Amino acid sequence: MEPTAAQLAELARQLAGTAPNEIDCEAVLDCVAAYFEATQSGITPSADLAMVGQHLEVCPSCLEEFQALVRASAGE
Ligand SMILES: [Zn+2]
C-alpha cells in the first residue's frame, strides 16, 4: 500500500523534528568553540561540527553561547 501524501508529509515533519535531538546541548557547548574557530578560519566543518551548526539554528541558548564567542572575538 502506497503511503498518502499526508502520511509522507507527517513523516517528513517528524524527521525534521527529531534532527535537533541527535546532538544535545552539552555536546554542542563542548564543540561550540571548535565550530566557531572553523567558521573563522574558513574550514569546511566536519560532520560533527555541521551538526553543531544545525543545532545552533534551532536552539537559542546554544546560539547565545556561540554569539558570545563571536562578540568576544570581535572585541579583541
Ligand atoms: Zn542547545
N, CA, C, O and the ligand as a Tripos MOL2 file, in Angstrom:
@<TRIPOS>MOLECULE
protein
  305   303    77     0     0
PROTEIN
NO_CHARGES

@<TRIPOS>ATOM
      1 N           0.8450   -1.1980    0.0000 N.3       1 MET1
      2 CA          0.0000    0.0000    0.0000 C.3       1 MET1
      3 C           0.8770    1.2440    0.0000 C.2       1 MET1
      4 O           1.7730    1.3870    0.8320 O.2       1 MET1
      5 N           0.6120    2.1320   -0.9340 N.am      2 GLU2
      6 CA          1.3910    3.3700   -1.0260 C.3       2 GLU2
      7 C           1.0090    4.3320    0.0930 C.2       2 GLU2
      8 O          -0.1760    4.5010    0.3810 O.2       2 GLU2
      9 N           1.9930    4.9660    0.7280 N.am      3 PRO3
     10 CA          1.6390    5.9950    1.7210 C.3       3 PRO3
     11 C           1.0110    7.1860    1.0240 C.2       3 PRO3
     12 O           1.3620    7.5200   -0.1080 O.2       3 PRO3
     13 N           0.0980    7.8080    1.7020 N.am      4 THR4
     14 CA         -0.5310    9.0010    1.1260 C.3       4 THR4
     15 C           0.4040   10.1920    1.2640 C.2       4 THR4
     16 O           1.3680   10.1590    2.0290 O.2       4 THR4
     17 N           0.1040   11.2390    0.5150 N.am      5 ALA5
     18 CA          0.9030   12.4680    0.5980 C.3       5 ALA5
     19 C           0.8820   13.0170    2.0210 C.2       5 ALA5
     20 O           1.8840   13.5370    2.5100 O.2       5 ALA5
     21 N          -0.2610   12.8960    2.6750 N.am      6 ALA6
     22 CA         -0.3780   13.4140    4.0370 C.3       6 ALA6
     23 C           0.5120   12.6090    4.9850 C.2       6 ALA6
     24 O           1.1240   13.1760    5.8900 O.2       6 ALA6
     25 N           0.5860   11.2920    4.7820 N.am      7 GLN7
     26 CA          1.4460   10.4590    5.6310 C.3       7 GLN7
     27 C           2.9150   10.8040    5.4080 C.2       7 GLN7
     28 O           3.6930   10.8620    6.3610 O.2       7 GLN7
     29 N           3.2960   11.0330    4.1490 N.am      8 LEU8
     30 CA          4.6750   11.3990    3.8470 C.3       8 LEU8
     31 C           5.0230   12.7540    4.4750 C.2       8 LEU8
     32 O           6.1220   12.9410    4.9980 O.2       8 LEU8
     33 N           4.0920   13.6770    4.4190 N.am      9 ALA9
     34 CA          4.3270   14.9980    4.9990 C.3       9 ALA9
     35 C           4.5080   14.8710    6.5110 C.2       9 ALA9
     36 O           5.3610   15.5330    7.1030 O.2       9 ALA9
     37 N           3.6960   14.0140    7.1260 N.am     10 GLU10
     38 CA          3.7920   13.8100    8.5710 C.3      10 GLU10
     39 C           5.1380   13.1720    8.9190 C.2      10 GLU10
     40 O           5.7720   13.5430    9.9070 O.2      10 GLU10
     41 N           5.5650   12.2140    8.1040 N.am     11 LEU11
     42 CA          6.8520   11.5580    8.3340 C.3      11 LEU11
     43 C           7.9910   12.5650    8.2270 C.2      11 LEU11
     44 O           8.8990   12.5830    9.0570 O.2      11 LEU11
     45 N           7.9310   13.3990    7.1960 N.am     12 ALA12
     46 CA          8.9760   14.4040    7.0000 C.3      12 ALA12
     47 C           9.0090   15.3710    8.1830 C.2      12 ALA12
     48 O          10.0730   15.7960    8.6330 O.2      12 ALA12
     49 N           7.8250   15.7030    8.6700 N.am     13 ARG13
     50 CA          7.7410   16.6210    9.8000 C.3      13 ARG13
     51 C           8.3740   15.9820   11.0440 C.2      13 ARG13
     52 O           9.0930   16.6390   11.7960 O.2      13 ARG13
     53 N           8.0930   14.7000   11.2410 N.am     14 GLN14
     54 CA          8.6590   14.0040   12.4030 C.3      14 GLN14
     55 C          10.1680   13.9070   12.2930 C.2      14 GLN14
     56 O          10.8780   14.0980   13.2800 O.2      14 GLN14
     57 N          10.6670   13.6080   11.0930 N.am     15 LEU15
     58 CA         12.1150   13.5030   10.9100 C.3      15 LEU15
     59 C          12.7810   14.8530   11.1580 C.2      15 LEU15
     60 O          13.8360   14.9210   11.7890 O.2      15 LEU15
     61 N          12.1740   15.9110   10.6680 N.am     16 ALA16
     62 CA         12.7280   17.2470   10.8840 C.3      16 ALA16
     63 C          12.7320   17.5660   12.3710 C.2      16 ALA16
     64 O          13.6530   18.2020   12.8840 O.2      16 ALA16
     65 N          11.6820   17.1120   13.0550 N.am     17 GLY17
     66 CA         11.5650   17.4010   14.4760 C.3      17 GLY17
     67 C          12.5890   16.6610   15.3150 C.2      17 GLY17
     68 O          12.9840   17.1480   16.3740 O.2      17 GLY17
     69 N          13.0290   15.4850   14.8590 N.am     18 THR18
     70 CA         13.9630   14.7130   15.6670 C.3      18 THR18
     71 C          15.4010   15.1140   15.4130 C.2      18 THR18
     72 O          16.2690   14.8390   16.2410 O.2      18 THR18
     73 N          15.6780   15.7640   14.2810 N.am     19 ALA19
     74 CA         17.0550   16.0730   13.9110 C.3      19 ALA19
     75 C          17.8170   16.8440   14.9970 C.2      19 ALA19
     76 O          18.9580   16.4950   15.2990 O.2      19 ALA19
     77 N          17.2200   17.8740   15.5850 N.am     20 PRO20
     78 CA         17.9690   18.6370   16.5920 C.3      20 PRO20
     79 C          18.3280   17.8050   17.8150 C.2      20 PRO20
     80 O          19.2590   18.1460   18.5450 O.2      20 PRO20
     81 N          17.6030   16.7240   18.0450 N.am     21 ASN21
     82 CA         17.8620   15.9010   19.2220 C.3      21 ASN21
     83 C          19.0070   14.9260   19.0150 C.2      21 ASN21
     84 O          19.3980   14.2200   19.9450 O.2      21 ASN21
     85 N          19.5530   14.8790   17.7910 N.am     22 GLU22
     86 CA         20.6660   13.9680   17.5420 C.3      22 GLU22
     87 C          21.9030   14.3990   18.3090 C.2      22 GLU22
     88 O          22.7910   13.5890   18.5750 O.2      22 GLU22
     89 N          21.9590   15.6630   18.6600 N.am     23 ILE23
     90 CA         23.0850   16.1670   19.4170 C.3      23 ILE23
     91 C          22.5040   17.0450   20.5210 C.2      23 ILE23
     92 O          21.6620   17.9040   20.2580 O.2      23 ILE23
     93 N          22.9480   16.8310   21.7460 N.am     24 ASP24
     94 CA         22.3270   17.5820   22.8240 C.3      24 ASP24
     95 C          23.1440   18.8290   23.1640 C.2      24 ASP24
     96 O          24.2600   19.0170   22.6800 O.2      24 ASP24
     97 N          22.5570   19.6660   24.0030 N.am     25 CYS25
     98 CA         23.1590   20.9680   24.2850 C.3      25 CYS25
     99 C          24.5480   20.8190   24.8980 C.2      25 CYS25
    100 O          25.4510   21.6030   24.6040 O.2      25 CYS25
    101 N          24.7120   19.8110   25.7490 N.am     26 GLU26
    102 CA         26.0000   19.6310   26.4080 C.3      26 GLU26
    103 C          27.0970   19.3600   25.3830 C.2      26 GLU26
    104 O          28.1980   19.9040   25.4690 O.2      26 GLU26
    105 N          26.7700   18.4990   24.4040 N.am     27 ALA27
    106 CA         27.7440   18.1810   23.3520 C.3      27 ALA27
    107 C          28.0200   19.4100   22.4950 C.2      27 ALA27
    108 O          29.1550   19.6450   22.0810 O.2      27 ALA27
    109 N          26.9820   20.1860   22.2310 N.am     28 VAL28
    110 CA         27.1620   21.3970   21.4200 C.3      28 VAL28
    111 C          28.0760   22.3850   22.1390 C.2      28 VAL28
    112 O          28.9680   22.9760   21.5300 O.2      28 VAL28
    113 N          27.8450   22.5550   23.4330 N.am     29 LEU29
    114 CA         28.6530   23.5240   24.1730 C.3      29 LEU29
    115 C          30.1090   23.0810   24.2460 C.2      29 LEU29
    116 O          31.0130   23.9140   24.3150 O.2      29 LEU29
    117 N          30.3370   21.7660   24.2300 N.am     30 ASP30
    118 CA         31.7140   21.2580   24.1840 C.3      30 ASP30
    119 C          32.3850   21.6080   22.8550 C.2      30 ASP30
    120 O          33.6000   21.7980   22.7970 O.2      30 ASP30
    121 N          31.5930   21.6910   21.8000 N.am     31 CYS31
    122 CA         32.1450   21.8380   20.4530 C.3      31 CYS31
    123 C          32.0040   23.2400   19.8960 C.2      31 CYS31
    124 O          32.5320   23.5360   18.8240 O.2      31 CYS31
    125 N          31.2940   24.1140   20.6140 N.am     32 VAL32
    126 CA         30.9430   25.3910   20.0050 C.3      32 VAL32
    127 C          32.1930   26.2310   19.7300 C.2      32 VAL32
    128 O          32.2320   26.9720   18.7470 O.2      32 VAL32
    129 N          33.2100   26.1230   20.5830 N.am     33 ALA33
    130 CA         34.4440   26.8810   20.3490 C.3      33 ALA33
    131 C          35.1590   26.3700   19.1010 C.2      33 ALA33
    132 O          35.6710   27.1580   18.3060 O.2      33 ALA33
    133 N          35.1900   25.0600   18.9340 N.am     34 ALA34
    134 CA         35.8090   24.4730   17.7450 C.3      34 ALA34
    135 C          35.0170   24.8530   16.4980 C.2      34 ALA34
    136 O          35.5950   25.1220   15.4450 O.2      34 ALA34
    137 N          33.7020   24.8730   16.6220 N.am     35 TYR35
    138 CA         32.8530   25.2680   15.4950 C.3      35 TYR35
    139 C          33.1230   26.7180   15.1210 C.2      35 TYR35
    140 O          33.2300   27.0610   13.9440 O.2      35 TYR35
    141 N          33.2320   27.5600   16.1390 N.am     36 PHE36
    142 CA         33.4970   28.9770   15.9050 C.3      36 PHE36
    143 C          34.8390   29.1460   15.1990 C.2      36 PHE36
    144 O          34.9430   29.9070   14.2360 O.2      36 PHE36
    145 N          35.8680   28.4390   15.6750 N.am     37 GLU37
    146 CA         37.1830   28.5500   15.0580 C.3      37 GLU37
    147 C          37.1520   28.0920   13.6060 C.2      37 GLU37
    148 O          37.8080   28.6800   12.7450 O.2      37 GLU37
    149 N          36.3780   27.0290   13.3390 N.am     38 ALA38
    150 CA         36.2610   26.5350   11.9650 C.3      38 ALA38
    151 C          35.6160   27.5890   11.0730 C.2      38 ALA38
    152 O          36.0600   27.8140    9.9470 O.2      38 ALA38
    153 N          34.5640   28.2360   11.5810 N.am     39 THR39
    154 CA         33.8920   29.2480   10.7630 C.3      39 THR39
    155 C          34.8130   30.4410   10.5510 C.2      39 THR39
    156 O          34.7900   31.0590    9.4860 O.2      39 THR39
    157 N          35.6200   30.7710   11.5490 N.am     40 GLN40
    158 CA         36.5260   31.9170   11.4310 C.3      40 GLN40
    159 C          37.6260   31.6550   10.4180 C.2      40 GLN40
    160 O          38.0210   32.5580    9.6800 O.2      40 GLN40
    161 N          38.1260   30.4210   10.3770 N.am     41 SER41
    162 CA         39.2620   30.1300    9.5100 C.3      41 SER41
    163 C          38.8270   29.6200    8.1450 C.2      41 SER41
    164 O          39.6690   29.2780    7.3150 O.2      41 SER41
    165 N          37.5250   29.5650    7.9050 N.am     42 GLY42
    166 CA         37.0320   29.1730    6.6000 C.3      42 GLY42
    167 C          37.1490   27.6930    6.3150 C.2      42 GLY42
    168 O          37.0030   27.2660    5.1700 O.2      42 GLY42
    169 N          37.4170   26.8880    7.3630 N.am     43 ILE43
    170 CA         37.4870   25.4440    7.1950 C.3      43 ILE43
    171 C          36.0720   24.9010    6.9990 C.2      43 ILE43
    172 O          35.1270   25.3420    7.6540 O.2      43 ILE43
    173 N          35.9460   23.9460    6.0940 N.am     44 THR44
    174 CA         34.6650   23.2660    5.9910 C.3      44 THR44
    175 C          34.4660   22.4250    7.2400 C.2      44 THR44
    176 O          35.2780   21.5470    7.5300 O.2      44 THR44
    177 N          33.3810   22.6850    7.9960 N.am     45 PRO45
    178 CA         33.1960   21.9500    9.2450 C.3      45 PRO45
    179 C          33.0670   20.4550    9.0050 C.2      45 PRO45
    180 O          32.4860   20.0230    8.0090 O.2      45 PRO45
    181 N          33.6130   19.6660    9.9290 N.am     46 SER46
    182 CA         33.4160   18.2200    9.8770 C.3      46 SER46
    183 C          31.9360   17.9120   10.1050 C.2      46 SER46
    184 O          31.1470   18.8060   10.4120 O.2      46 SER46
    185 N          31.5760   16.6580    9.9530 N.am     47 ALA47
    186 CA         30.1760   16.2660   10.1420 C.3      47 ALA47
    187 C          29.6980   16.6260   11.5450 C.2      47 ALA47
    188 O          28.5760   17.1010   11.7210 O.2      47 ALA47
    189 N          30.5550   16.3970   12.5420 N.am     48 ASP48
    190 CA         30.1830   16.7350   13.9160 C.3      48 ASP48
    191 C          29.9290   18.2220   14.0600 C.2      48 ASP48
    192 O          28.9570   18.6440   14.6870 O.2      48 ASP48
    193 N          30.8220   19.0140   13.4680 N.am     49 LEU49
    194 CA         30.6620   20.4590   13.5960 C.3      49 LEU49
    195 C          29.4730   20.9600   12.7920 C.2      49 LEU49
    196 O          28.8270   21.9340   13.1800 O.2      49 LEU49
    197 N          29.1780   20.3050   11.6770 N.am     50 ALA50
    198 CA         27.9990   20.6820   10.9120 C.3      50 ALA50
    199 C          26.7390   20.4620   11.7450 C.2      50 ALA50
    200 O          25.7790   21.2270   11.6440 O.2      50 ALA50
    201 N          26.7470   19.4090   12.5700 N.am     51 MET51
    202 CA         25.6080   19.1710   13.4480 C.3      51 MET51
    203 C          25.4950   20.2660   14.5030 C.2      51 MET51
    204 O          24.3960   20.6420   14.9120 O.2      51 MET51
    205 N          26.6530   20.7730   14.9390 N.am     52 VAL52
    206 CA         26.6310   21.9010   15.8750 C.3      52 VAL52
    207 C          25.9350   23.0920   15.2190 C.2      52 VAL52
    208 O          25.0970   23.7540   15.8310 O.2      52 VAL52
    209 N          26.3020   23.3510   13.9520 N.am     53 GLY53
    210 CA         25.6750   24.4540   13.2320 C.3      53 GLY53
    211 C          24.1730   24.2780   13.1130 C.2      53 GLY53
    212 O          23.4110   25.2300   13.2780 O.2      53 GLY53
    213 N          23.7530   23.0510   12.8250 N.am     54 GLN54
    214 CA         22.3140   22.7800   12.7130 C.3      54 GLN54
    215 C          21.6230   22.9990   14.0510 C.2      54 GLN54
    216 O          20.5130   23.5270   14.1130 O.2      54 GLN54
    217 N          22.2940   22.5860   15.1170 N.am     55 HIS55
    218 CA         21.7060   22.7410   16.4490 C.3      55 HIS55
    219 C          21.5610   24.2260   16.7910 C.2      55 HIS55
    220 O          20.5650   24.6380   17.3860 O.2      55 HIS55
    221 N          22.5540   25.0170   16.4120 N.am     56 LEU56
    222 CA         22.5050   26.4530   16.7240 C.3      56 LEU56
    223 C          21.3010   27.1190   16.0630 C.2      56 LEU56
    224 O          20.7620   28.1010   16.5730 O.2      56 LEU56
    225 N          20.8870   26.5670   14.9140 N.am     57 GLU57
    226 CA         19.7520   27.1640   14.2130 C.3      57 GLU57
    227 C          18.4370   26.9330   14.9560 C.2      57 GLU57
    228 O          17.4650   27.6580   14.7440 O.2      57 GLU57
    229 N          18.4090   25.9320   15.8160 N.am     58 VAL58
    230 CA         17.1440   25.5870   16.4730 C.3      58 VAL58
    231 C          17.1960   25.7770   17.9800 C.2      58 VAL58
    232 O          16.1740   25.6190   18.6470 O.2      58 VAL58
    233 N          18.3610   26.1130   18.5400 N.am     59 CYS59
    234 CA         18.4910   26.1850   19.9890 C.3      59 CYS59
    235 C          19.0080   27.5650   20.4010 C.2      59 CYS59
    236 O          20.2070   27.8310   20.3080 O.2      59 CYS59
    237 N          18.1210   28.4340   20.8500 N.am     60 PRO60
    238 CA         18.5270   29.8110   21.1830 C.3      60 PRO60
    239 C          19.5870   29.8800   22.2780 C.2      60 PRO60
    240 O          20.4450   30.7620   22.2450 O.2      60 PRO60
    241 N          19.5450   28.9660   23.2490 N.am     61 SER61
    242 CA         20.5020   29.0740   24.3430 C.3      61 SER61
    243 C          21.9170   28.7270   23.8910 C.2      61 SER61
    244 O          22.8790   29.3480   24.3420 O.2      61 SER61
    245 N          22.0520   27.7430   23.0070 N.am     62 CYS62
    246 CA         23.3720   27.4190   22.4640 C.3      62 CYS62
    247 C          23.8240   28.5060   21.4860 C.2      62 CYS62
    248 O          25.0080   28.8330   21.4090 O.2      62 CYS62
    249 N          22.8670   29.0560   20.7440 N.am     63 LEU63
    250 CA         23.2050   30.1350   19.8150 C.3      63 LEU63
    251 C          23.7640   31.3300   20.5840 C.2      63 LEU63
    252 O          24.6830   32.0090   20.1270 O.2      63 LEU63
    253 N          23.1950   31.5680   21.7500 N.am     64 GLU64
    254 CA         23.6650   32.6740   22.5890 C.3      64 GLU64
    255 C          25.1250   32.4590   22.9870 C.2      64 GLU64
    256 O          25.9250   33.3950   23.0060 O.2      64 GLU64
    257 N          25.4510   31.2110   23.3020 N.am     65 GLU65
    258 CA         26.8250   30.8700   23.6610 C.3      65 GLU65
    259 C          27.7720   31.1240   22.4850 C.2      65 GLU65
    260 O          28.8720   31.6520   22.6500 O.2      65 GLU65
    261 N          27.3130   30.7320   21.2970 N.am     66 PHE66
    262 CA         28.1020   30.9420   20.0890 C.3      66 PHE66
    263 C          28.2930   32.4400   19.8300 C.2      66 PHE66
    264 O          29.3880   32.8870   19.4900 O.2      66 PHE66
    265 N          27.2180   33.2000   19.9940 N.am     67 GLN67
    266 CA         27.2950   34.6460   19.7440 C.3      67 GLN67
    267 C          28.1900   35.3290   20.7590 C.2      67 GLN67
    268 O          28.8050   36.3510   20.4530 O.2      67 GLN67
    269 N          28.2750   34.7780   21.9730 N.am     68 ALA68
    270 CA         29.1910   35.3320   22.9700 C.3      68 ALA68
    271 C          30.6390   35.1800   22.4870 C.2      68 ALA68
    272 O          31.4590   36.0780   22.6810 O.2      68 ALA68
    273 N          30.9450   34.0500   21.8640 N.am     69 LEU69
    274 CA         32.2800   33.8470   21.3030 C.3      69 LEU69
    275 C          32.5330   34.8360   20.1650 C.2      69 LEU69
    276 O          33.6240   35.3950   20.0460 O.2      69 LEU69
    277 N          31.5150   35.0450   19.3350 N.am     70 VAL70
    278 CA         31.6640   35.9850   18.2180 C.3      70 VAL70
    279 C          31.9350   37.3830   18.7570 C.2      70 VAL70
    280 O          32.8140   38.0900   18.2630 O.2      70 VAL70
    281 N          31.1690   37.7780   19.7790 N.am     71 ARG71
    282 CA         31.3710   39.1150   20.3540 C.3      71 ARG71
    283 C          32.7420   39.2400   20.9870 C.2      71 ARG71
    284 O          33.4150   40.2590   20.8290 O.2      71 ARG71
    285 N          33.1610   38.1970   21.7100 N.am     72 ALA72
    286 CA         34.4830   38.2420   22.3610 C.3      72 ALA72
    287 C          35.5760   38.3710   21.3230 C.2      72 ALA72
    288 O          36.5580   39.0870   21.5160 O.2      72 ALA72
    289 N          35.3920   37.6610   20.2070 N.am     73 SER73
    290 CA         36.3830   37.7100   19.1360 C.3      73 SER73
    291 C          36.4270   39.0890   18.4900 C.2      73 SER73
    292 O          37.4990   39.6200   18.2010 O.2      73 SER73
    293 N          35.2520   39.6570   18.2710 N.am     74 ALA74
    294 CA         35.1630   40.9690   17.6260 C.3      74 ALA74
    295 C          35.7480   42.0500   18.5190 C.2      74 ALA74
    296 O          36.2390   43.0690   18.0340 O.2      74 ALA74
    297 N          35.6930   41.8180   19.8450 N.am     75 GLY75
    298 CA         36.1590   42.8310   20.7780 C.3      75 GLY75
    299 C          37.6650   42.8260   20.9730 C.2      75 GLY75
    300 O          38.2110   43.7270   21.6100 O.2      75 GLY75
    301 N          38.3330   41.8330   20.4370 N.am     76 GLU76
    302 CA         39.7760   41.7430   20.6440 C.3      76 GLU76
    303 C          40.5370   42.7730   19.8290 C.2      76 GLU76
    304 O          41.7650   42.8260   19.8940 O.2      76 GLU76
    305 ZN         21.3010   23.5930   22.6460 Zn       77 ZN77
@<TRIPOS>BOND
     1     1     2 1
     2     2     3 1
     3     3     4 2
     4     3     5 am
     5     5     6 1
     6     6     7 1
     7     7     8 2
     8     7     9 am
     9     9    10 1
    10    10    11 1
    11    11    12 2
    12    11    13 am
    13    13    14 1
    14    14    15 1
    15    15    16 2
    16    15    17 am
    17    17    18 1
    18    18    19 1
    19    19    20 2
    20    19    21 am
    21    21    22 1
    22    22    23 1
    23    23    24 2
    24    23    25 am
    25    25    26 1
    26    26    27 1
    27    27    28 2
    28    27    29 am
    29    29    30 1
    30    30    31 1
    31    31    32 2
    32    31    33 am
    33    33    34 1
    34    34    35 1
    35    35    36 2
    36    35    37 am
    37    37    38 1
    38    38    39 1
    39    39    40 2
    40    39    41 am
    41    41    42 1
    42    42    43 1
    43    43    44 2
    44    43    45 am
    45    45    46 1
    46    46    47 1
    47    47    48 2
    48    47    49 am
    49    49    50 1
    50    50    51 1
    51    51    52 2
    52    51    53 am
    53    53    54 1
    54    54    55 1
    55    55    56 2
    56    55    57 am
    57    57    58 1
    58    58    59 1
    59    59    60 2
    60    59    61 am
    61    61    62 1
    62    62    63 1
    63    63    64 2
    64    63    65 am
    65    65    66 1
    66    66    67 1
    67    67    68 2
    68    67    69 am
    69    69    70 1
    70    70    71 1
    71    71    72 2
    72    71    73 am
    73    73    74 1
    74    74    75 1
    75    75    76 2
    76    75    77 am
    77    77    78 1
    78    78    79 1
    79    79    80 2
    80    79    81 am
    81    81    82 1
    82    82    83 1
    83    83    84 2
    84    83    85 am
    85    85    86 1
    86    86    87 1
    87    87    88 2
    88    87    89 am
    89    89    90 1
    90    90    91 1
    91    91    92 2
    92    91    93 am
    93    93    94 1
    94    94    95 1
    95    95    96 2
    96    95    97 am
    97    97    98 1
    98    98    99 1
    99    99   100 2
   100    99   101 am
   101   101   102 1
   102   102   103 1
   103   103   104 2
   104   103   105 am
   105   105   106 1
   106   106   107 1
   107   107   108 2
   108   107   109 am
   109   109   110 1
   110   110   111 1
   111   111   112 2
   112   111   113 am
   113   113   114 1
   114   114   115 1
   115   115   116 2
   116   115   117 am
   117   117   118 1
   118   118   119 1
   119   119   120 2
   120   119   121 am
   121   121   122 1
   122   122   123 1
   123   123   124 2
   124   123   125 am
   125   125   126 1
   126   126   127 1
   127   127   128 2
   128   127   129 am
   129   129   130 1
   130   130   131 1
   131   131   132 2
   132   131   133 am
   133   133   134 1
   134   134   135 1
   135   135   136 2
   136   135   137 am
   137   137   138 1
   138   138   139 1
   139   139   140 2
   140   139   141 am
   141   141   142 1
   142   142   143 1
   143   143   144 2
   144   143   145 am
   145   145   146 1
   146   146   147 1
   147   147   148 2
   148   147   149 am
   149   149   150 1
   150   150   151 1
   151   151   152 2
   152   151   153 am
   153   153   154 1
   154   154   155 1
   155   155   156 2
   156   155   157 am
   157   157   158 1
   158   158   159 1
   159   159   160 2
   160   159   161 am
   161   161   162 1
   162   162   163 1
   163   163   164 2
   164   163   165 am
   165   165   166 1
   166   166   167 1
   167   167   168 2
   168   167   169 am
   169   169   170 1
   170   170   171 1
   171   171   172 2
   172   171   173 am
   173   173   174 1
   174   174   175 1
   175   175   176 2
   176   175   177 am
   177   177   178 1
   178   178   179 1
   179   179   180 2
   180   179   181 am
   181   181   182 1
   182   182   183 1
   183   183   184 2
   184   183   185 am
   185   185   186 1
   186   186   187 1
   187   187   188 2
   188   187   189 am
   189   189   190 1
   190   190   191 1
   191   191   192 2
   192   191   193 am
   193   193   194 1
   194   194   195 1
   195   195   196 2
   196   195   197 am
   197   197   198 1
   198   198   199 1
   199   199   200 2
   200   199   201 am
   201   201   202 1
   202   202   203 1
   203   203   204 2
   204   203   205 am
   205   205   206 1
   206   206   207 1
   207   207   208 2
   208   207   209 am
   209   209   210 1
   210   210   211 1
   211   211   212 2
   212   211   213 am
   213   213   214 1
   214   214   215 1
   215   215   216 2
   216   215   217 am
   217   217   218 1
   218   218   219 1
   219   219   220 2
   220   219   221 am
   221   221   222 1
   222   222   223 1
   223   223   224 2
   224   223   225 am
   225   225   226 1
   226   226   227 1
   227   227   228 2
   228   227   229 am
   229   229   230 1
   230   230   231 1
   231   231   232 2
   232   231   233 am
   233   233   234 1
   234   234   235 1
   235   235   236 2
   236   235   237 am
   237   237   238 1
   238   238   239 1
   239   239   240 2
   240   239   241 am
   241   241   242 1
   242   242   243 1
   243   243   244 2
   244   243   245 am
   245   245   246 1
   246   246   247 1
   247   247   248 2
   248   247   249 am
   249   249   250 1
   250   250   251 1
   251   251   252 2
   252   251   253 am
   253   253   254 1
   254   254   255 1
   255   255   256 2
   256   255   257 am
   257   257   258 1
   258   258   259 1
   259   259   260 2
   260   259   261 am
   261   261   262 1
   262   262   263 1
   263   263   264 2
   264   263   265 am
   265   265   266 1
   266   266   267 1
   267   267   268 2
   268   267   269 am
   269   269   270 1
   270   270   271 1
   271   271   272 2
   272   271   273 am
   273   273   274 1
   274   274   275 1
   275   275   276 2
   276   275   277 am
   277   277   278 1
   278   278   279 1
   279   279   280 2
   280   279   281 am
   281   281   282 1
   282   282   283 1
   283   283   284 2
   284   283   285 am
   285   285   286 1
   286   286   287 1
   287   287   288 2
   288   287   289 am
   289   289   290 1
   290   290   291 1
   291   291   292 2
   292   291   293 am
   293   293   294 1
   294   294   295 1
   295   295   296 2
   296   295   297 am
   297   297   298 1
   298   298   299 1
   299   299   300 2
   300   299   301 am
   301   301   302 1
   302   302   303 1
   303   303   304 2
@<TRIPOS>SUBSTRUCTURE
     1 MET1         2 RESIDUE 1 A MET
     2 GLU2         6 RESIDUE 1 A GLU
     3 PRO3        10 RESIDUE 1 A PRO
     4 THR4        14 RESIDUE 1 A THR
     5 ALA5        18 RESIDUE 1 A ALA
     6 ALA6        22 RESIDUE 1 A ALA
     7 GLN7        26 RESIDUE 1 A GLN
     8 LEU8        30 RESIDUE 1 A LEU
     9 ALA9        34 RESIDUE 1 A ALA
    10 GLU10       38 RESIDUE 1 A GLU
    11 LEU11       42 RESIDUE 1 A LEU
    12 ALA12       46 RESIDUE 1 A ALA
    13 ARG13       50 RESIDUE 1 A ARG
    14 GLN14       54 RESIDUE 1 A GLN
    15 LEU15       58 RESIDUE 1 A LEU
    16 ALA16       62 RESIDUE 1 A ALA
    17 GLY17       66 RESIDUE 1 A GLY
    18 THR18       70 RESIDUE 1 A THR
    19 ALA19       74 RESIDUE 1 A ALA
    20 PRO20       78 RESIDUE 1 A PRO
    21 ASN21       82 RESIDUE 1 A ASN
    22 GLU22       86 RESIDUE 1 A GLU
    23 ILE23       90 RESIDUE 1 A ILE
    24 ASP24       94 RESIDUE 1 A ASP
    25 CYS25       98 RESIDUE 1 A CYS
    26 GLU26      102 RESIDUE 1 A GLU
    27 ALA27      106 RESIDUE 1 A ALA
    28 VAL28      110 RESIDUE 1 A VAL
    29 LEU29      114 RESIDUE 1 A LEU
    30 ASP30      118 RESIDUE 1 A ASP
    31 CYS31      122 RESIDUE 1 A CYS
    32 VAL32      126 RESIDUE 1 A VAL
    33 ALA33      130 RESIDUE 1 A ALA
    34 ALA34      134 RESIDUE 1 A ALA
    35 TYR35      138 RESIDUE 1 A TYR
    36 PHE36      142 RESIDUE 1 A PHE
    37 GLU37      146 RESIDUE 1 A GLU
    38 ALA38      150 RESIDUE 1 A ALA
    39 THR39      154 RESIDUE 1 A THR
    40 GLN40      158 RESIDUE 1 A GLN
    41 SER41      162 RESIDUE 1 A SER
    42 GLY42      166 RESIDUE 1 A GLY
    43 ILE43      170 RESIDUE 1 A ILE
    44 THR44      174 RESIDUE 1 A THR
    45 PRO45      178 RESIDUE 1 A PRO
    46 SER46      182 RESIDUE 1 A SER
    47 ALA47      186 RESIDUE 1 A ALA
    48 ASP48      190 RESIDUE 1 A ASP
    49 LEU49      194 RESIDUE 1 A LEU
    50 ALA50      198 RESIDUE 1 A ALA
    51 MET51      202 RESIDUE 1 A MET
    52 VAL52      206 RESIDUE 1 A VAL
    53 GLY53      210 RESIDUE 1 A GLY
    54 GLN54      214 RESIDUE 1 A GLN
    55 HIS55      218 RESIDUE 1 A HIS
    56 LEU56      222 RESIDUE 1 A LEU
    57 GLU57      226 RESIDUE 1 A GLU
    58 VAL58      230 RESIDUE 1 A VAL
    59 CYS59      234 RESIDUE 1 A CYS
    60 PRO60      238 RESIDUE 1 A PRO
    61 SER61      242 RESIDUE 1 A SER
    62 CYS62      246 RESIDUE 1 A CYS
    63 LEU63      250 RESIDUE 1 A LEU
    64 GLU64      254 RESIDUE 1 A GLU
    65 GLU65      258 RESIDUE 1 A GLU
    66 PHE66      262 RESIDUE 1 A PHE
    67 GLN67      266 RESIDUE 1 A GLN
    68 ALA68      270 RESIDUE 1 A ALA
    69 LEU69      274 RESIDUE 1 A LEU
    70 VAL70      278 RESIDUE 1 A VAL
    71 ARG71      282 RESIDUE 1 A ARG
    72 ALA72      286 RESIDUE 1 A ALA
    73 SER73      290 RESIDUE 1 A SER
    74 ALA74      294 RESIDUE 1 A ALA
    75 GLY75      298 RESIDUE 1 A GLY
    76 GLU76      302 RESIDUE 1 A GLU
    77 ZN77       305 GROUP 0 **** ****
